Amino acid sequence: AGKKPAWHGDYWTSVVPMGIWKPVRLEAYDAAKISNLYVKSTQGEKDSAEVQVQVEVEHSGSQAQDVTLNVGVRGENFECEAFIEEIEVTLQPGTNTFTVPVQVQDAKLWYPWDLGDQNLYVANVIVSQGDDRMLDARRELFGIRELTMEMNPGYTTDEVENPWTVMINGKRHFLRSGTWGGPPDIFFGRATKEKYEELIRLAKQANLNNLRIFGWHPTEIPYFYELCNRAGITVWQDILPIASLSLPKDEAFKQAIFADAITVVKDLRNHPCMVILEGGEEILMTASDPVHNLKLMQELGEVVKPYTDLHYIPVSPLSDEIAVELGYKPKESVHANGQFYGEGRKTMEEYYRELDYAAVSELAISSCPNVESIRKFIPPGELWPPGPSWGHHWTDFDVLRTFNFEVVGSQATGSMEEFVEASQISQGVIFQFGLEYFRRRKPRSSATCICHYITFAPDMKWGIVDYFQQTKKSYDFVRLAYQPVLVSLDYPKRRWLPGETFDAELWVVNDRYEIYAGCTVKVEVKNAQGEVVNTETVQLEDVAPDSSQQYARVNIKVPGKLGEQFFMDLEMADSSGAVISENHYVMLVADEAVDLPELRRIGAEAIEKRTIYGSSNYLRYFEGFVNEKGEAHWGETLPVVKEFRDSH
């Protein structure tokens, strides 16, 4: 998986991956073999395209050899005529590179799923000698699409100097992304094609149009990229598993990763789903020598440049404190994880509104998987009150208790079922608020990415789809926030007093290139029992393509009594009555003057405990496993979480 353990980061840091994780084959050939194909396309006039097929041929003989290159292009998932070119070339001993142009008429373009069709072509190349002796043949799947990067409007060159807007065939591709937290299983042999298919299906169903593979994990198997090509999901790819560490300084290491990077880029560059390449993940903030790390990542970009036209970003994030000290601009990209690590110091309404960045490469919140999933990997005797197996699967109880109180108004420690459900709703509501905030900023912001979409092992952490491929309640909140056409409420707070006037701005974000005429939005207010207590209809003007705009304000009386929840449901329909977008918000009937100090107190407890025992020492929650110095050790009796034990 590279020159380091690929699972570096928050989880499974002691497990070193080994073995085969990509297809392996045995090739037999005589004198020549096709070692690589690179297919580049340029759009022409009248829907035509020129496809440049670069063929790399290895000739093992000691003498020059005359051969014929036959290059054909045809539609893979649609009917079209075959376009064929044939040239005579001479192979010299060693590596030979030839470029064959093929003119394609009535070219069918490839788009992400929310912008158009996923038309795919196949390039077939045959190397032959004489009339009937085929030396080798190769097939490559590709798409005809024009990919460019544009600067985000609204920033000065002192704030942002890199382009962050992905343009595909002239259309803005706002990245609604999720981090792909490794293959479907930490044990490679369990990562079946069926698991990949289901996870790509669920990603598209959740309205993700991009997946980010970051440097905690290796590049994926070819089938993953093929599935993304067919599903119309683009990929934001860290080239190598390089993350969160100090890089060696010897020349041998550098040359080895450069060679690996070239191989990876040559393997991936034909996939139309590929849109961004990246170097190191959080490679500056944890390094003993960030200058060295950055220099190496910058050199890596220059090394791969001759092999691809894909845009390269040296590190992520590009605007953390250290990156800015090293010369990068302050509003490029951010890991918007401060809400997770802040533990109650700020509400989501306070935290996200302070962020002003062109791209959000991570936005992290954690939760528990479903109860049925938990029963599959936590021993029965440790289910509730929780035993130390919860700690081994990275359960940060303080973080989850804090988020539960902020979002649902209670720490929700009465039962496992209550705690799990609250954690998932909390993750979903926070994701929803952050994602909608950044999407309303379009085109100033052009990419958001939840951390994570999946993880590769049973855990109590990041994903919205768990290890057993079960969706959490948070999945539905992300699905709503990531709708291509999003009807959205921009509300100033989540806690409202009984009878107070709920006041919010009504926005519509349209990532499609369609006009929606004569739209109306029905706003329903529901009480804690789910009963509709108030309804309002808002008439909108036409919703423009590729737009984000405020259309009205919503002012409705808050139902219920202190301690209850209430809900805001939106339904947007066009002039024909067809529903274009729906949304659902969970609000609290509560007094901020009472609840927010309590939130700070709960968070302060968590921060103090984390300071004493360390942020990754999850055994701190279990009596007998951590001594007064914060050092983990084994006790003799089944421990319980002190807070939970006391509450029972």
PEFEN-V885032 format. One record per residue. PHI is phi in whole degrees, -180 to 180 (NA if undefined). OMEGA is omega in whole degrees, 0 to 359 (999 if undefined). NEAR is the number of other C-alpha atoms within 12 Angstrom. Layout:
# PEFEN-V885032
phi=<PHI;PHI>
omega=<OMEGA;OMEGA>
near=<NEAR;NEAR>
This chain:
# PEFEN-V885032
phi=<NA;131;-99;-155;-58;-73;-90;-74;147;-82;-146;52;-68;-94;-98;-96;-70;-151;97;-85;-125;-123;-58;-124;-141;-104;-111;-115;-149;-91;-109;-148;-141;-83;-93;-164;-124;-129;-110;-118;-126;-130;-73;-112;-87;54;65;-90;-149;-104;-104;-95;-103;-92;-111;-106;-120;-95;-113;-90;-75;-98;-121;-61;-142;-85;-139;-112;-103;-110;-118;-124;-126;-144;-71;-93;-122;-157;-80;-163;-71;-85;-111;-129;-130;-136;-135;-97;-136;-115;-87;-96;-55;104;-93;-123;-125;-130;-117;-117;-82;-127;-86;-113;-90;50;-66;-98;-85;-101;-132;-59;-62;-90;-117;170;-89;-105;-75;-123;-115;-123;-100;-111;-123;-125;-105;-134;-131;72;-87;-139;-106;-88;-86;-166;-148;-150;-124;-136;-85;-155;-130;-90;-156;-102;-112;-135;-119;-124;-71;-78;-69;100;-112;-84;-68;-79;-101;-143;-123;-111;-75;-123;-96;-83;-114;-120;54;83;-110;-68;-111;-69;-79;-101;-113;-144;-74;-87;-80;91;-63;-61;-149;-64;-95;-55;-65;-92;-85;-77;-60;-62;-67;-60;-61;-67;-70;-69;-61;-66;-63;-67;-62;-84;71;-71;-115;-153;-127;-108;-99;-104;-72;-76;-134;-75;-61;-86;-70;-55;-63;-59;-69;-64;-62;-66;-56;-76;-84;76;-106;-81;-128;-109;-119;-73;-65;-133;-74;-125;-159;52;-157;-88;-82;-58;-108;-79;-65;-62;-62;-59;-66;-66;-72;-63;-64;-61;-62;-62;-62;-61;-63;-66;-72;-100;-66;-82;-71;-65;-70;-73;-126;-139;-109;-140;-89;-95;-94;47;-86;-104;-69;-114;-87;-73;-134;-62;-63;-63;-59;-65;-59;-66;-70;-67;-63;-58;-62;-71;-65;-87;-55;-65;-105;-160;-98;-66;-68;-116;-115;-68;-146;-136;-78;-97;-131;-73;-57;-71;-61;-66;-60;-89;115;-81;-81;-80;-128;-74;-139;-138;-97;-83;-106;-64;-66;-66;-81;-75;46;88;-69;-138;-77;-61;-64;-77;-67;-67;-67;-82;-92;-137;-139;-69;-142;-115;-82;-154;-143;-111;-146;-111;-164;-86;-74;-63;-58;-61;-70;-59;-64;-83;-135;-109;-58;-53;-71;-114;-66;-162;-59;-66;-101;-65;-61;-61;-66;-67;-106;65;-86;-96;-60;-65;-61;-66;-61;-65;-65;-58;-65;-64;-94;-102;87;-151;-72;57;-101;-70;-158;-62;-61;-65;-65;-63;-62;-63;-64;-70;-64;-63;-58;-65;-64;-69;-56;-58;-63;-65;-64;-67;-59;-71;-69;-66;-79;-52;-92;-61;-102;-135;-159;-133;-146;-75;-124;-125;-84;-135;-129;-102;-151;-65;-151;-114;-122;-88;-65;-101;-121;-86;-57;-91;64;-98;-78;-91;-62;-64;-56;-68;-67;-66;-57;-69;-66;-101;-57;-55;-111;-117;-91;-137;-105;-101;-106;-80;-157;-104;-105;-131;-77;-57;81;-68;-87;-68;-127;-151;-87;-101;-119;-132;-110;-120;-88;-87;-105;-129;-92;-111;-95;57;-80;-128;-122;-94;-110;-115;-105;-120;-84;-62;-88;82;-87;-73;-114;-160;-139;-141;-115;-115;-89;-105;-80;-61;-91;-76;-68;47;-144;-144;-153;-84;-114;-164;-120;-112;-129;-140;-67;-80;-90;90;-127;-54;95;-101;-103;-139;-130;-116;-113;-118;-140;-107;-126;-87;-64;-86;93;-70;-76;-98;-157;-133;-153;-146;-125;-103;-121;-120;-91;-161;-104;-59;-63;-94;-76;-67;-61;-67;-60;-62;-66;-62;-65;-64;-59;-64;-64;-63;-65;-65;-64;-72;-102;97;-70;-100;-91;-72;-73;-65;-85;-124;-59;89;-110;-137;-88;-65;-90;85;-93;-76;-155;-94;-97;-99;-117;-65;-84;-133;-72;-59;-60;-72;-61;-63;-71;-95>
omega=<180;184;180;173;185;185;181;178;185;192;178;183;181;181;179;181;179;176;185;177;174;182;177;180;176;182;173;178;184;186;186;174;176;183;180;171;175;184;178;181;176;180;179;180;175;175;178;177;172;179;177;180;179;185;177;184;175;179;186;180;180;181;175;183;178;180;176;173;176;183;178;178;178;177;181;182;175;181;172;178;177;179;191;172;180;180;175;181;176;177;172;177;181;184;179;179;179;177;182;177;178;180;181;178;180;185;177;187;175;179;163;190;183;180;182;184;179;179;183;177;174;171;178;181;178;172;183;179;183;185;190;182;178;180;180;176;180;182;180;177;179;176;176;178;179;183;176;176;179;177;176;180;174;180;172;178;174;180;182;179;179;176;181;181;178;177;179;184;177;180;178;178;178;185;172;198;171;179;178;189;179;175;184;180;178;174;192;183;179;184;185;176;180;178;177;182;181;181;175;177;180;178;180;178;177;178;170;174;180;172;181;175;186;197;171;189;179;171;187;177;181;183;177;183;176;177;178;176;185;181;183;177;181;185;175;198;163;189;184;174;179;186;164;179;175;184;176;185;182;184;181;178;182;182;179;180;175;179;177;182;179;178;180;182;179;177;190;194;181;182;179;179;184;181;182;171;183;179;187;176;181;189;180;190;182;187;173;178;182;178;178;181;181;180;180;179;176;177;179;178;179;181;184;184;180;187;183;173;181;179;183;175;187;183;173;358;183;182;171;188;183;179;178;176;181;171;179;186;191;185;180;181;185;163;187;185;183;178;179;184;181;176;170;181;176;171;178;180;179;189;188;182;178;187;180;183;178;182;177;185;172;172;194;170;184;176;175;170;181;181;180;178;181;181;181;182;173;181;184;182;182;185;181;357;188;174;188;177;174;179;180;178;165;178;176;186;182;177;183;177;181;179;178;181;181;190;184;176;180;175;171;183;184;180;178;182;180;183;181;182;180;181;181;177;180;177;182;181;180;174;182;181;183;182;180;177;182;179;178;180;180;5;179;169;186;180;170;182;176;179;12;165;176;162;193;184;176;184;175;191;204;196;170;168;188;183;181;177;174;179;174;174;179;178;182;177;177;178;178;183;183;176;178;172;190;168;195;173;173;185;185;182;179;181;183;179;178;179;178;179;174;185;182;174;178;183;168;175;181;177;179;177;178;174;175;190;172;185;172;177;174;180;178;174;180;180;184;179;180;180;178;182;179;180;177;178;182;177;180;166;180;177;185;176;175;189;170;189;170;184;185;171;176;179;184;181;181;179;170;182;182;180;180;171;166;190;176;179;181;174;180;179;177;186;179;182;179;181;182;184;175;176;185;182;176;181;182;168;189;180;180;182;178;189;185;173;178;175;179;181;179;179;180;175;181;181;179;180;180;179;182;191;182;187;182;181;185;177;179;181;189;182;176;181;180;179;185;178;182;182;180;172;185;175;185;186;178;182;175;175;187;181;182;180;181;183;179;999>
near=<32;31;29;30;26;36;36;32;27;27;32;26;20;13;16;19;28;19;14;14;27;21;13;10;7;6;12;11;19;18;28;38;34;37;29;33;39;40;43;36;35;25;28;19;13;12;18;21;27;27;37;28;38;30;38;31;39;30;29;22;19;13;14;19;26;22;31;30;39;33;37;34;41;34;30;26;19;17;15;19;17;23;29;25;25;24;24;21;23;25;32;23;20;22;21;26;25;32;27;34;29;32;30;33;25;22;34;32;36;41;38;44;32;35;31;24;23;33;31;36;39;32;40;35;42;34;42;31;24;14;10;11;16;23;30;31;29;27;28;37;39;41;46;45;41;31;34;23;27;26;26;32;22;20;23;17;17;15;25;30;26;31;29;40;33;39;31;33;27;21;27;34;44;51;48;49;43;50;43;42;43;44;42;37;30;31;23;25;18;18;29;21;21;16;28;30;24;26;42;39;25;30;42;34;26;34;36;45;44;43;49;49;49;45;41;41;44;37;39;39;29;25;26;37;36;32;33;42;40;32;37;40;46;46;45;44;47;44;50;40;39;46;41;34;29;25;30;22;19;12;12;12;17;23;19;21;34;29;21;26;41;26;23;30;38;29;29;42;38;40;42;42;45;47;46;42;39;40;45;45;44;40;41;38;30;23;23;18;21;29;24;22;35;40;24;32;37;23;24;36;34;22;27;33;22;17;28;30;27;34;33;35;39;40;47;42;40;42;37;32;24;27;31;26;17;22;19;28;27;30;35;42;42;36;38;37;30;25;35;40;28;29;37;36;29;27;36;40;28;23;27;31;25;18;30;28;42;43;45;44;48;43;44;35;45;50;50;48;46;37;30;24;26;32;24;19;24;27;19;17;17;24;29;30;31;38;34;38;33;38;35;31;33;32;39;42;47;42;41;41;42;46;46;38;37;46;44;40;35;29;33;31;32;22;20;27;23;22;35;39;32;39;47;43;41;44;50;46;40;44;51;43;44;42;49;45;41;41;45;37;35;37;33;32;42;42;47;49;46;52;39;40;50;46;39;37;36;38;39;45;42;46;46;48;49;40;40;31;33;27;34;40;32;40;42;30;34;50;40;36;44;48;36;40;42;42;46;46;42;35;29;21;30;37;38;34;28;24;17;20;20;31;22;24;24;35;36;47;42;38;40;29;22;22;21;31;21;21;29;33;39;30;35;32;35;29;29;24;14;20;18;20;22;24;22;23;24;26;24;27;22;21;35;24;22;31;32;32;30;26;27;25;24;33;25;27;27;35;34;28;20;25;26;28;32;40;36;42;33;33;34;36;31;25;20;13;17;17;21;33;32;32;37;33;40;36;40;36;34;32;22;22;13;18;29;27;19;24;34;25;23;31;34;23;24;33;26;18;28;26;16;19;24;21;25;26;31;34;38;42;40;38;29;24;30;25;19;14;14;25;18;23;18;17;16;10;13;21;30;31;33;21;25;26;19;11;14;13>
